[in-house]
Amino acid sequence: MSSTGNVGRVVDGAVTMLVTMLVDGVAVVGVVVGWLSLLAKGLYRRP
C-alpha cells in the first residue's frame, strides 16, 4: 500500500506541476498578446 500511495503522490504532484505550467503559459501568452495588440493600436494611430 505504501508503494502505491507514493506513486499516487508522485502522479498528483506531476499533474499539479503540469497544470500550473499550463496556466502560467496561458497567462504569459495572454499578457504578450495584450501588449502586442496595444503596440499595434499605437502604431496604427500614428500618421
PDB file of N, CA, C and O in Angstrom:
ATOM      1  N   MET A   1       0.841  -1.206   0.000  1.00  0.00           N
ATOM      2  CA  MET A   1       0.000   0.000   0.000  1.00  0.00           C
ATOM      3  C   MET A   1       0.877   1.256   0.000  1.00  0.00           C
ATOM      4  O   MET A   1       0.542   2.253  -0.640  1.00  0.00           O
ATOM      5  N   SER A   2       1.992   1.200   0.717  1.00  0.00           N
ATOM      6  CA  SER A   2       2.840   2.387   0.808  1.00  0.00           C
ATOM      7  C   SER A   2       3.406   2.749  -0.567  1.00  0.00           C
ATOM      8  O   SER A   2       3.517   3.925  -0.912  1.00  0.00           O
ATOM      9  N   SER A   3       3.771   1.701  -1.362  1.00  0.00           N
ATOM     10  CA  SER A   3       4.355   1.972  -2.680  1.00  0.00           C
ATOM     11  C   SER A   3       3.316   2.637  -3.586  1.00  0.00           C
ATOM     12  O   SER A   3       3.618   3.618  -4.266  1.00  0.00           O
ATOM     13  N   THR A   4       2.096   2.102  -3.593  1.00  0.00           N
ATOM     14  CA  THR A   4       1.060   2.682  -4.445  1.00  0.00           C
ATOM     15  C   THR A   4       0.728   4.093  -3.971  1.00  0.00           C
ATOM     16  O   THR A   4       0.457   4.975  -4.787  1.00  0.00           O
ATOM     17  N   GLY A   5       0.748   4.309  -2.665  1.00  0.00           N
ATOM     18  CA  GLY A   5       0.477   5.647  -2.133  1.00  0.00           C
ATOM     19  C   GLY A   5       1.534   6.622  -2.602  1.00  0.00           C
ATOM     20  O   GLY A   5       1.220   7.751  -2.980  1.00  0.00           O
ATOM     21  N   ASN A   6       2.796   6.189  -2.581  1.00  0.00           N
ATOM     22  CA  ASN A   6       3.874   7.073  -3.034  1.00  0.00           C
ATOM     23  C   ASN A   6       3.713   7.387  -4.515  1.00  0.00           C
ATOM     24  O   ASN A   6       3.894   8.530  -4.935  1.00  0.00           O
ATOM     25  N   VAL A   7       3.373   6.368  -5.308  1.00  0.00           N
ATOM     26  CA  VAL A   7       3.182   6.585  -6.748  1.00  0.00           C
ATOM     27  C   VAL A   7       2.043   7.576  -6.966  1.00  0.00           C
ATOM     28  O   VAL A   7       2.136   8.464  -7.813  1.00  0.00           O
ATOM     29  N   GLY A   8       0.973   7.419  -6.199  1.00  0.00           N
ATOM     30  CA  GLY A   8      -0.159   8.337  -6.332  1.00  0.00           C
ATOM     31  C   GLY A   8       0.263   9.762  -6.015  1.00  0.00           C
ATOM     32  O   GLY A   8      -0.147  10.706  -6.689  1.00  0.00           O
ATOM     33  N   ARG A   9       1.090   9.910  -4.980  1.00  0.00           N
ATOM     34  CA  ARG A   9       1.551  11.258  -4.618  1.00  0.00           C
ATOM     35  C   ARG A   9       2.404  11.839  -5.735  1.00  0.00           C
ATOM     36  O   ARG A   9       2.280  13.016  -6.072  1.00  0.00           O
ATOM     37  N   VAL A  10       3.275  11.005  -6.311  1.00  0.00           N
ATOM     38  CA  VAL A  10       4.145  11.481  -7.397  1.00  0.00           C
ATOM     39  C   VAL A  10       3.300  11.892  -8.601  1.00  0.00           C
ATOM     40  O   VAL A  10       3.541  12.933  -9.213  1.00  0.00           O
ATOM     41  N   VAL A  11       2.306  11.063  -8.934  1.00  0.00           N
ATOM     42  CA  VAL A  11       1.442  11.378 -10.081  1.00  0.00           C
ATOM     43  C   VAL A  11       0.678  12.669  -9.814  1.00  0.00           C
ATOM     44  O   VAL A  11       0.583  13.533 -10.686  1.00  0.00           O
ATOM     45  N   ASP A  12       0.135  12.796  -8.610  1.00  0.00           N
ATOM     46  CA  ASP A  12      -0.606  14.021  -8.273  1.00  0.00           C
ATOM     47  C   ASP A  12       0.314  15.235  -8.367  1.00  0.00           C
ATOM     48  O   ASP A  12      -0.086  16.287  -8.866  1.00  0.00           O
ATOM     49  N   GLY A  13       1.549  15.085  -7.884  1.00  0.00           N
ATOM     50  CA  GLY A  13       2.496  16.204  -7.949  1.00  0.00           C
ATOM     51  C   GLY A  13       2.814  16.562  -9.390  1.00  0.00           C
ATOM     52  O   GLY A  13       2.884  17.739  -9.742  1.00  0.00           O
ATOM     53  N   ALA A  14       3.009  15.537 -10.232  1.00  0.00           N
ATOM     54  CA  ALA A  14       3.332  15.794 -11.642  1.00  0.00           C
ATOM     55  C   ALA A  14       2.162  16.483 -12.336  1.00  0.00           C
ATOM     56  O   ALA A  14       2.354  17.434 -13.094  1.00  0.00           O
ATOM     57  N   VAL A  15       0.955  16.000 -12.072  1.00  0.00           N
ATOM     58  CA  VAL A  15      -0.230  16.613 -12.698  1.00  0.00           C
ATOM     59  C   VAL A  15      -0.379  18.058 -12.235  1.00  0.00           C
ATOM     60  O   VAL A  15      -0.687  18.946 -13.030  1.00  0.00           O
ATOM     61  N   THR A  16      -0.158  18.285 -10.939  1.00  0.00           N
ATOM     62  CA  THR A  16      -0.263  19.652 -10.416  1.00  0.00           C
ATOM     63  C   THR A  16       0.757  20.561 -11.086  1.00  0.00           C
ATOM     64  O   THR A  16       0.444  21.698 -11.439  1.00  0.00           O
ATOM     65  N   MET A  17       1.991  20.054 -11.262  1.00  0.00           N
ATOM     66  CA  MET A  17       3.037  20.856 -11.918  1.00  0.00           C
ATOM     67  C   MET A  17       2.646  21.157 -13.362  1.00  0.00           C
ATOM     68  O   MET A  17       2.813  22.282 -13.833  1.00  0.00           O
ATOM     69  N   LEU A  18       2.123  20.142 -14.068  1.00  0.00           N
ATOM     70  CA  LEU A  18       1.740  20.342 -15.472  1.00  0.00           C
ATOM     71  C   LEU A  18       0.624  21.379 -15.568  1.00  0.00           C
ATOM     72  O   LEU A  18       0.670  22.273 -16.413  1.00  0.00           O
ATOM     73  N   VAL A  19      -0.380  21.256 -14.696  1.00  0.00           N
ATOM     74  CA  VAL A  19      -1.499  22.211 -14.727  1.00  0.00           C
ATOM     75  C   VAL A  19      -0.995  23.617 -14.422  1.00  0.00           C
ATOM     76  O   VAL A  19      -1.409  24.584 -15.062  1.00  0.00           O
ATOM     77  N   THR A  20      -0.096  23.726 -13.438  1.00  0.00           N
ATOM     78  CA  THR A  20       0.447  25.043 -13.092  1.00  0.00           C
ATOM     79  C   THR A  20       1.221  25.626 -14.265  1.00  0.00           C
ATOM     80  O   THR A  20       1.104  26.816 -14.558  1.00  0.00           O
ATOM     81  N   MET A  21       2.016  24.789 -14.939  1.00  0.00           N
ATOM     82  CA  MET A  21       2.786  25.260 -16.095  1.00  0.00           C
ATOM     83  C   MET A  21       1.847  25.715 -17.210  1.00  0.00           C
ATOM     84  O   MET A  21       2.086  26.737 -17.853  1.00  0.00           O
ATOM     85  N   LEU A  22       0.770  24.946 -17.435  1.00  0.00           N
ATOM     86  CA  LEU A  22      -0.175  25.310 -18.493  1.00  0.00           C
ATOM     87  C   LEU A  22      -0.848  26.638 -18.162  1.00  0.00           C
ATOM     88  O   LEU A  22      -0.978  27.506 -19.025  1.00  0.00           O
ATOM     89  N   VAL A  23      -1.277  26.794 -16.905  1.00  0.00           N
ATOM     90  CA  VAL A  23      -1.943  28.046 -16.505  1.00  0.00           C
ATOM     91  C   VAL A  23      -0.982  29.220 -16.650  1.00  0.00           C
ATOM     92  O   VAL A  23      -1.356  30.279 -17.155  1.00  0.00           O
ATOM     93  N   ASP A  24       0.276  29.023 -16.200  1.00  0.00           N
ATOM     94  CA  ASP A  24       1.266  30.098 -16.329  1.00  0.00           C
ATOM     95  C   ASP A  24       1.502  30.409 -17.803  1.00  0.00           C
ATOM     96  O   ASP A  24       1.609  31.577 -18.176  1.00  0.00           O
ATOM     97  N   GLY A  25       1.585  29.378 -18.646  1.00  0.00           N
ATOM     98  CA  GLY A  25       1.805  29.588 -20.079  1.00  0.00           C
ATOM     99  C   GLY A  25       0.662  30.382 -20.690  1.00  0.00           C
ATOM    100  O   GLY A  25       0.889  31.304 -21.473  1.00  0.00           O
ATOM    101  N   VAL A  26      -0.571  30.023 -20.331  1.00  0.00           N
ATOM    102  CA  VAL A  26      -1.727  30.743 -20.870  1.00  0.00           C
ATOM    103  C   VAL A  26      -1.703  32.193 -20.412  1.00  0.00           C
ATOM    104  O   VAL A  26      -2.009  33.096 -21.192  1.00  0.00           O
ATOM    105  N   ALA A  27      -1.341  32.423 -19.153  1.00  0.00           N
ATOM    106  CA  ALA A  27      -1.288  33.789 -18.627  1.00  0.00           C
ATOM    107  C   ALA A  27      -0.228  34.593 -19.368  1.00  0.00           C
ATOM    108  O   ALA A  27      -0.462  35.743 -19.741  1.00  0.00           O
ATOM    109  N   VAL A  28       0.942  33.985 -19.582  1.00  0.00           N
ATOM    110  CA  VAL A  28       2.023  34.690 -20.288  1.00  0.00           C
ATOM    111  C   VAL A  28       1.596  35.008 -21.714  1.00  0.00           C
ATOM    112  O   VAL A  28       1.821  36.118 -22.196  1.00  0.00           O
ATOM    113  N   VAL A  29       0.983  34.045 -22.389  1.00  0.00           N
ATOM    114  CA  VAL A  29       0.530  34.272 -23.770  1.00  0.00           C
ATOM    115  C   VAL A  29      -0.504  35.398 -23.796  1.00  0.00           C
ATOM    116  O   VAL A  29      -0.475  36.250 -24.684  1.00  0.00           O
ATOM    117  N   GLY A  30      -1.410  35.401 -22.830  1.00  0.00           N
ATOM    118  CA  GLY A  30      -2.426  36.452 -22.787  1.00  0.00           C
ATOM    119  C   GLY A  30      -1.793  37.821 -22.606  1.00  0.00           C
ATOM    120  O   GLY A  30      -2.197  38.785 -23.256  1.00  0.00           O
ATOM    121  N   VAL A  31      -0.796  37.913 -21.720  1.00  0.00           N
ATOM    122  CA  VAL A  31      -0.122  39.198 -21.495  1.00  0.00           C
ATOM    123  C   VAL A  31       0.613  39.633 -22.757  1.00  0.00           C
ATOM    124  O   VAL A  31       0.549  40.800 -23.143  1.00  0.00           O
ATOM    125  N   VAL A  32       1.313  38.694 -23.402  1.00  0.00           N
ATOM    126  CA  VAL A  32       2.060  39.032 -24.623  1.00  0.00           C
ATOM    127  C   VAL A  32       1.104  39.493 -25.718  1.00  0.00           C
ATOM    128  O   VAL A  32       1.363  40.493 -26.389  1.00  0.00           O
ATOM    129  N   VAL A  33       0.011  38.777 -25.900  1.00  0.00           N
ATOM    130  CA  VAL A  33      -0.962  39.160 -26.931  1.00  0.00           C
ATOM    131  C   VAL A  33      -1.549  40.531 -26.613  1.00  0.00           C
ATOM    132  O   VAL A  33      -1.754  41.348 -27.511  1.00  0.00           O
ATOM    133  N   GLY A  34      -1.817  40.776 -25.339  1.00  0.00           N
ATOM    134  CA  GLY A  34      -2.366  42.078 -24.953  1.00  0.00           C
ATOM    135  C   GLY A  34      -1.395  43.202 -25.266  1.00  0.00           C
ATOM    136  O   GLY A  34      -1.790  44.240 -25.798  1.00  0.00           O
ATOM    137  N   TRP A  35      -0.108  42.995 -24.934  1.00  0.00           N
ATOM    138  CA  TRP A  35       0.897  44.022 -25.218  1.00  0.00           C
ATOM    139  C   TRP A  35       1.029  44.232 -26.722  1.00  0.00           C
ATOM    140  O   TRP A  35       1.113  45.371 -27.182  1.00  0.00           O
ATOM    141  N   LEU A  36       1.049  43.139 -27.498  1.00  0.00           N
ATOM    142  CA  LEU A  36       1.186  43.262 -28.958  1.00  0.00           C
ATOM    143  C   LEU A  36      -0.003  44.030 -29.531  1.00  0.00           C
ATOM    144  O   LEU A  36       0.170  44.868 -30.415  1.00  0.00           O
ATOM    145  N   SER A  37      -1.201  43.749 -29.035  1.00  0.00           N
ATOM    146  CA  SER A  37      -2.382  44.454 -29.544  1.00  0.00           C
ATOM    147  C   SER A  37      -2.300  45.940 -29.204  1.00  0.00           C
ATOM    148  O   SER A  37      -2.658  46.787 -30.023  1.00  0.00           O
ATOM    149  N   LEU A  38      -1.829  46.258 -27.996  1.00  0.00           N
ATOM    150  CA  LEU A  38      -1.695  47.669 -27.612  1.00  0.00           C
ATOM    151  C   LEU A  38      -0.650  48.357 -28.493  1.00  0.00           C
ATOM    152  O   LEU A  38      -0.863  49.479 -28.951  1.00  0.00           O
ATOM    153  N   LEU A  39       0.479  47.681 -28.730  1.00  0.00           N
ATOM    154  CA  LEU A  39       1.525  48.265 -29.576  1.00  0.00           C
ATOM    155  C   LEU A  39       0.994  48.459 -30.995  1.00  0.00           C
ATOM    156  O   LEU A  39       1.254  49.489 -31.616  1.00  0.00           O
ATOM    157  N   ALA A  40       0.257  47.484 -31.508  1.00  0.00           N
ATOM    158  CA  ALA A  40      -0.282  47.592 -32.864  1.00  0.00           C
ATOM    159  C   ALA A  40      -1.244  48.776 -32.947  1.00  0.00           C
ATOM    160  O   ALA A  40      -1.208  49.531 -33.919  1.00  0.00           O
ATOM    161  N   LYS A  41      -2.099  48.947 -31.947  1.00  0.00           N
ATOM    162  CA  LYS A  41      -3.034  50.077 -31.956  1.00  0.00           C
ATOM    163  C   LYS A  41      -2.266  51.391 -31.931  1.00  0.00           C
ATOM    164  O   LYS A  41      -2.627  52.336 -32.632  1.00  0.00           O
ATOM    165  N   GLY A  42      -1.198  51.456 -31.122  1.00  0.00           N
ATOM    166  CA  GLY A  42      -0.400  52.679 -31.044  1.00  0.00           C
ATOM    167  C   GLY A  42       0.256  52.983 -32.381  1.00  0.00           C
ATOM    168  O   GLY A  42       0.322  54.143 -32.787  1.00  0.00           O
ATOM    169  N   LEU A  43       0.739  51.959 -33.067  1.00  0.00           N
ATOM    170  CA  LEU A  43       1.393  52.185 -34.363  1.00  0.00           C
ATOM    171  C   LEU A  43       0.364  52.637 -35.396  1.00  0.00           C
ATOM    172  O   LEU A  43       0.648  53.512 -36.214  1.00  0.00           O
ATOM    173  N   TYR A  44      -0.832  52.044 -35.363  1.00  0.00           N
ATOM    174  CA  TYR A  44      -1.852  52.419 -36.341  1.00  0.00           C
ATOM    175  C   TYR A  44      -2.328  53.858 -36.118  1.00  0.00           C
ATOM    176  O   TYR A  44      -2.696  54.546 -37.069  1.00  0.00           O
ATOM    177  N   ARG A  45      -2.321  54.301 -34.878  1.00  0.00           N
ATOM    178  CA  ARG A  45      -2.776  55.669 -34.604  1.00  0.00           C
ATOM    179  C   ARG A  45      -1.803  56.691 -35.172  1.00  0.00           C
ATOM    180  O   ARG A  45      -2.201  57.797 -35.537  1.00  0.00           O
ATOM    181  N   ARG A  46      -0.516  56.319 -35.246  1.00  0.00           N
ATOM    182  CA  ARG A  46       0.474  57.272 -35.763  1.00  0.00           C
ATOM    183  C   ARG A  46       0.278  57.481 -37.262  1.00  0.00           C
ATOM    184  O   ARG A  46      -0.016  56.529 -37.986  1.00  0.00           O
ATOM    185  N   PRO A  47       0.436  58.716 -37.734  1.00  0.00           N
ATOM    186  CA  PRO A  47       0.251  59.011 -39.165  1.00  0.00           C
ATOM    187  C   PRO A  47       1.383  58.421 -40.001  1.00  0.00           C
ATOM    188  O   PRO A  47       1.391  58.571 -41.223  1.00  0.00           O
TER     189      PRO A  47
END
